[in-house]
Amino acid sequence: MSDILQVNFGNIIFKNPVIAASGTFSLDYGQHFDLSQLGGICSKGLTLYPRAGNRGMRIWETASGIINSVGLENKGIDLFNKEDLPVLKELKDSGVRLIVNISGSTIVEYLDTISLLWEEGVDMIELNISCPNVKEGGIYFGMTSSAARELVKEVRGITRLPLVIKLSPNADDIVKIAQCCEEEGADGLSLVNTFKAMAIDIDRRKPIFDNIYAGLSGPAIKPMALRMVHEVCQKVKIPVMGMGGICNGRDALEFIMAGATCIQVGTANFINPGTCPQIIAELEEFLRLEGIKSLEEIRGII
C-alpha cells in the first residue's frame, strides 16, 4: 500500500485515515480481510469493572440505520489488559494504530480506569463523554460544557497518552463543548456518537427498548453528523475524527472535505464486514484519478 493516504493526527501518523469504530469491531473481522490494512482500531468501550449491559432488546433495525441499547457491556479494564491488549498490540508491527475507548459514570471511575490501563503499545485514549454522570443526577458529561470541561481537565492531568474526546450529538452546544475540551488539553476530538432515538412495538403497545430511548446510528444520521463535524472543525485547531453513517469512500471524502483528519466506520461493518478495506481502496482510487497527492489538499476545503 502506498503512503498517499497517510495523515497526521496531531503527532500520531496514521498510514490511512480509516479507523474501525468502538463497539462495532473485533478481531474476528480478520476472517474477512487482513486487519493490517486498517489505519486504526478503536476498542469497545471499557469501564473500571465488567458490565453486563442492558436487558431486553439491544439492537433494532430501522430505515437506513440501527438503534442500539447495548449498555456498554464489556469485560472491564483488567481483563482487557490481560486478554485483548496483547493480541491487539501484535497489529502494531503492521502500523495499525490502537485507540482505547474509556467510559465511566463518575470522574473517579474514569480516572481509576485510565490509571489501570497498560499504556505500552496504546496510541491514544478516546474518552467517551456520553455516559451517565451519577453525581449530577443522571445527565451526561458530554451534554454540557461545564461537565465536559471538568472531566477533561481531570483526565488530562493523569495520562501522557494523546487524548481524543468523543462528543455527543445530543449536547446543548457541541461546538462550545468541543472548544472547552480543546482548552483543557484535549489532543483531538471524535464526533458524533449516536443520536437519541426511540422505537415502538405497535402490537404490544410498548417501547421496543426497556430503557425506552436508545442510540441511532448508520446512514440515516450522516447528513446531521457531517454538519456537526463541519461546524466543529471551523472552531477548533485540534484534529477531528469524523463518524456517522460512513459506508463508502465518497462518504469518507465528505467528512474529510468538511475538515476531518480521520474517519471512523461503525454500523456499516455490520452490513458488510469488508467495508473498511473497501473505503481505503476507494479513497486511494479517487486521489489517483483526481491527481491529488495527499488528503491534506482537500481536507477542510468546504
Secondary structure, 3 states (H helix, E strand, C coil): CCCCCCEEECCEEECCCEEECCCCCCHHHHHCCCHHHCCEEECCCECCCCECCCCCCCEEEECCEEEECCCCCECCHHHHHHHHHHHHHHHHHHCCEEEEEECCCCHHHHHHHHHHCCCCCCCEEEEECCCEEHHHCCEEHHHCHHHHHHHHHHHHCCCCCCEEEECCCCCCCHHHHHHHHHHCCCCEEEECCCEEEECEECCCCEECCCCCEEEEECHHHHHHHHHHHHHHHHHCCCCEEEECCCCCHHHHHHHHHCCCCEEEECCHHHHCCCHHHHHHHHHHHHHHHHCCCCHHHCCCCC
